[in-house]
Amino acid sequence: MTVSLPLVVVLGIIAWTAIKFLGIRLWVAVAIALFGFYLAHTVLAPAVESGTQTGVRIVNGGGK
């Protein structure tokens, strides 16, 4: 069975869990999200995208 969830939903669940159970403050979660948007518009964006795609491929069992 394959479940398809948008990335925003998955990240929202992770953020909620971190706030609820790890004691992360809401402003820290917001700051991390805003930093992610900022990072997406820098020269590091292609490296982050490549690393993310590789990580997803590994988790999905696609190998190389």
C-alpha positions as a Markdown table, in Angstrom:
| # | Residue | x | y | z |
|---|---|---|---|---|
| 1 | Met | 0.0 | 0.0 | 0.0 |
| 2 | Thr | 1.3 | 3.4 | -1.0 |
| 3 | Val | 0.3 | 6.5 | 0.9 |
| 4 | Ser | 0.9 | 9.9 | -0.8 |
| 5 | Leu | 1.2 | 12.9 | 1.5 |
| 6 | Pro | 2.3 | 16.4 | 0.5 |
| 7 | Leu | 5.7 | 17.4 | 2.0 |
| 8 | Val | 4.0 | 20.3 | 3.8 |
| 9 | Val | 1.9 | 17.9 | 5.8 |
| 10 | Val | 4.8 | 15.7 | 6.7 |
| 11 | Leu | 6.9 | 18.7 | 7.8 |
| 12 | Gly | 3.9 | 20.0 | 9.8 |
| 13 | Ile | 3.5 | 16.7 | 11.6 |
| 14 | Ile | 7.3 | 16.7 | 12.4 |
| 15 | Ala | 7.1 | 20.4 | 13.6 |
| 16 | Trp | 4.0 | 19.7 | 15.8 |
| 17 | Thr | 5.7 | 16.6 | 17.3 |
| 18 | Ala | 8.8 | 18.6 | 18.1 |
| 19 | Ile | 6.8 | 21.4 | 19.7 |
| 20 | Lys | 4.6 | 19.0 | 21.7 |
| 21 | Phe | 7.0 | 16.4 | 22.9 |
| 22 | Leu | 10.6 | 17.9 | 22.6 |
| 23 | Gly | 9.7 | 21.2 | 24.0 |
| 24 | Ile | 10.8 | 23.2 | 20.9 |
| 25 | Arg | 9.4 | 26.7 | 21.1 |
| 26 | Leu | 7.0 | 27.8 | 18.3 |
| 27 | Trp | 9.2 | 30.7 | 17.4 |
| 28 | Val | 12.2 | 28.4 | 16.8 |
| 29 | Ala | 10.1 | 26.2 | 14.4 |
| 30 | Val | 9.0 | 29.4 | 12.6 |
| 31 | Ala | 12.6 | 30.6 | 12.4 |
| 32 | Ile | 13.8 | 27.3 | 11.0 |
| 33 | Ala | 11.0 | 27.4 | 8.3 |
| 34 | Leu | 11.9 | 31.0 | 7.3 |
| 35 | Phe | 15.5 | 30.1 | 7.1 |
| 36 | Gly | 14.6 | 27.2 | 4.8 |
| 37 | Phe | 12.8 | 29.7 | 2.5 |
| 38 | Tyr | 15.8 | 32.0 | 2.6 |
| 39 | Leu | 18.2 | 29.1 | 1.9 |
| 40 | Ala | 16.2 | 28.1 | -1.2 |
| 41 | His | 17.1 | 31.4 | -2.8 |
| 42 | Thr | 20.9 | 31.1 | -2.3 |
| 43 | Val | 23.6 | 29.4 | -4.3 |
| 44 | Leu | 23.3 | 26.4 | -1.9 |
| 45 | Ala | 19.8 | 25.6 | -3.3 |
| 46 | Pro | 21.0 | 23.1 | -5.9 |
| 47 | Ala | 23.1 | 21.2 | -3.3 |
| 48 | Val | 20.2 | 21.1 | -0.9 |
| 49 | Glu | 17.9 | 19.8 | -3.6 |
| 50 | Ser | 20.3 | 17.2 | -4.8 |
| 51 | Gly | 20.8 | 16.0 | -1.2 |
| 52 | Thr | 17.1 | 15.9 | -0.6 |
| 53 | Gln | 16.5 | 13.9 | -3.8 |
| 54 | Thr | 19.2 | 11.4 | -2.8 |
| 55 | Gly | 17.8 | 11.0 | 0.7 |
| 56 | Val | 14.3 | 10.3 | -0.7 |
| 57 | Arg | 15.7 | 7.8 | -3.2 |
| 58 | Ile | 17.5 | 6.0 | -0.4 |
| 59 | Val | 14.5 | 5.9 | 1.9 |
| 60 | Asn | 12.3 | 4.7 | -1.0 |
| 61 | Gly | 14.8 | 1.9 | -1.6 |
| 62 | Gly | 15.8 | 3.0 | -5.1 |
| 63 | Gly | 19.5 | 2.7 | -4.4 |
| 64 | Lys | 21.5 | 4.8 | -6.9 |
